[in-house]
Amino acid sequence: MSARMPVVFVSHGAPDALIKAPDTVACWSAIRQQVPPPSAILVVSAHWEAARPTLSLSAAPTTVHDFAGFDPRLYQLRYPAPGAPALAGRVLAQLAKAGITADTDPERGLDHGAWVPLLAMYPGADIPVTQLSLIHGGSVATHYALGQALAPLRDEGVLIVASGAITHNFAWLDFHTSAGQPPLAVAQQFSDWLGERILAGDDAAVLGYRDAPYGADAHPSEEHFHPLAVALGASAGDRAVRFRPEFTYRGLSMDAYLWPSADAAAT
């Protein structure tokens, strides 16, 4: 029986994190070093929402450049990993077991919330990968329950990678900042508040983050927080490890979290 896989949450930042955030790229690579080799990867990205949870069935998912106005080098990047339609089928079964109705998409590729961190974590692009959408208009609690339904897949060698943002307020960003500028104080304060609650295993406080200082300001809309709720649900009570690589554009916390299985953490 394979070892139970961890759960990973990454703040994917702006698409140019690959070329402008070296600490974050190094962090993603370091996380990979703490994860056993997965049989397949399931990505839940903030950049795909659907009326119901939807699985990609693509056997060869395209690299979707779902952004504009960034460095031309980014548009040349590809992540040619094989798809994982068999995993998509297993996800459908797990969701059905939890009473969650899901759909499939035969052609959905990998958006930048998926391929940007995966390019740093698994640059060989040799592990089958599929995406699961968020639920458009769903609540934080709904996405937490979605993660809980996915948790058994960890015992099948599946690495769940949730990709969103710890802070995601465009009004907090300074696109003209120079290297070495300190992060925006409110972004730092919320990021640290959230980190303390995640490390303490206080799921209720995390799910109620909008009542925290600057919580609602950190996420004027919630789609970038929902992947964190999925990861927290899938963590099944395992204790998190926090990674704090840097802030980008002063207002984007690039914090990442790894939930090792309890057995792995004890060894």
N, C-alpha and C positions, 0 to 999 in steps of 0.2 A: 504494500500500500504506500502510495507516495505521501511525502510530508505535506502537512497542511500549509497552503500558500498564505503569505501575508496579503494585506490590502494596502494599496498605495493611493494617496491623494497628492496631486501636484497642482500648484498654481502655474498655469501655462503662460500667463503674462501676455504681452503683445506678441504677434507672430515673429518679430525680429529678436526675440529672446535668444535664439540660436546664435546670433552674431553680435549681440550687444550686452548679453548677460552671462559672462564667463563663469561667475560663481554659481549661477543657477544650473548651467549646463554641467558643471562639475558635480553639483549636488545630485542631479538626475542620474549621472553615471555612477555615483557613489551608492545611491539607493539600489541600483541594479546589483552591486556587489553583495548586498545583504539579502538578496532574494534567490531562493533555489531556482534552478532552470524550470520555467513553466512549460506545460504542454501546449498552452494557448493563452491568449490575452483577450480579456473583455474590457473594452474602454467605454466609459460613460463620460461624454464631453458636454460642456455647457453649450456647444454650438450645434446641437441637434435636439430639437424639441418636436414632439408629435402629439396628436390627440390622445394616443395610447402608447405605452412602451412599444418600441419598434426595433426589431433586430435586422441587421444587414445580413443578407444571404450571399453576398458577392464572394465568389471564389478567388477573385483577383481585384481587391478594392483599389480604386484610383486614389491618387493624392489630390485632395481638393484644396485649391488655393482660394479660400473663402475670405479674402481681404483685398484691399486696394491701397495704393499709395506708399507701399513700403519698399525697402531696398530691392532692386531688380534681381539680386542673387537669390532671394527667397523663392522666386517663381520658377527657378531652375531646379529646385530641390524636389526629390521624389522619395517616397517610402514604399518600395515595391514588395511589401510583405504579402505572403499568401493569405487569403481569407480563411475564415473558420466557420463554414456553414454547419458543420456538425456541432460545434459549440453553440451556435445560434439555436439549434434544435434543443439542446440540453437546457438552455436558458428559458426557452418557451415552456418546456416541461416544468421547470422549477417555478416559474411564475404562475402557471396553471395550478400547480399544487397549492400555491398560496392564495388562490382565488383571484389572480390578477390576469385580466385578458390582455393579450399582446398581439401585435401585428408584425409583418415582415416586409422588408424592402429588398427586391432582388438585385439592386444595382448600387446601393448607397456606398460611397467611398469613405475615406478617412479625412475628416476635417482637421483644421490646424490644431484644435484642442487635443487631437489624438496623435497626429504624426510629428508635431513639433517636439513634445517630450519623448516620444518613442524613438525618434532619430538619435537622441542623446543616450537613452537607456539601452536600446537594442539596435545599434547602428547596422548590424548585419541584416536586419529586416528578414530574418529567417524563421521567426516564430509566427504561427497562424494567429490572426487578429480579426476581431469583429467588433462592431459598435452596437451599443444599446442606447436608444434615445432617452431623453428626459420626457416628462409628461407636461405638455404645455398647459399652464394654468394650475398645475398641481402644487400642493403645499409642501413645506419642508417635511412635515410628518409623513406625507404620502411617499416622498422620496426616501425617507428613512426606512419605511416599510418595504419599499422596493429593494433596498440594500439587504434587509433581513432575509428576503426571499432568495437573494443571490448567494448568501453565505455558504450553503452546502457545496457550491461549486469549488470552493477552496480546497475541499478534500479530494477533488478530481484533477489537481494540478493546474487549475485555472488561476491566473493572476488577474485580479480586478484592479484596474487603474482608473480612478476617478479624476477628471481633469477640469478644474474650474478656477476659482480665485478666492483668496482670503479677503481681499478688498477689490471693489470694482466700481469705482465712481470716477467717471471721466473728468468731473470738475476738480478732482484731487490731483490730476496728472499735470506734470510740467514736461512737455515734449522738447523743451530747449534746455533742460538741466545739463549741467556738466558733471563729469565724474567726481565723486567725493562729496557731493551735496547730501546733507542729511535727509532722511525721509520726512515726509509731512507728519507733524506731531499726532494729528488725529488718526492717521493711518497706522502709525506705530502703536498708539494706545489700543485701538481696536484689535490689531493683530496679536498683541500681547495678552489682552483680555481673553481672546478666543483660545490662544495657545494654552493658557493656564487651565481653562475649563476642559479642553480636549485631553490634556495630560492627566487631569484629575479624574477622567472618566465620567464627567458630569454631562451626560448626554442631554438631559432636560434643559440645562442652561444653554448648551450649544444650539439646540433646536429653537430656543426662545431668544436667539441672539438679537432680534430687533428691539428688545427691551434694554439691551446693554448700551453703555455710552457709545455713541456714534455708530451703533449697529445698523440702524435704518439708513444712515448716510453712507455707510460702507457699501451698501447694496441697494441702490435705488430700485432696481429690479432684481429678482432672486435667482435667475437662471444660472449665474456663476456660483451661487452658494449651494444649489441643489446637488451637484456632484459630491460635495463634502458630506451632505446628509446621507447620500447613498453609501459612501465609504464608511461612515460611522455605523450605519445599520449592518453592513456586511462584516464589520469588525467583530461582531458577536461578543463584545465585552473585553476583547484583548486590549492591552494598554499600548498607547501610541508612543512613537519616537518622533520628536520634532526636528525638522531641518530648517535653518534660518539663513539662507544664502545671501540675500540682498533685497533691497527695494529697487524697482525699476521705475523710471519717470517720477520718482519721489513718492508716488501714491499707490503703487502696485506692490503689495507684499508678495514675495515669491516663496513664502513658507510652503513646505511640503511635509507630509506625515506618512509614516510607515507603521502599520499595525502588524507586528510579527505574531504568529500563533503563540498561545500560552506555552506550548511544549517547546517551541524554538527559543522563546525568551528565557526559559528555565535552563537551557543547556549552556 
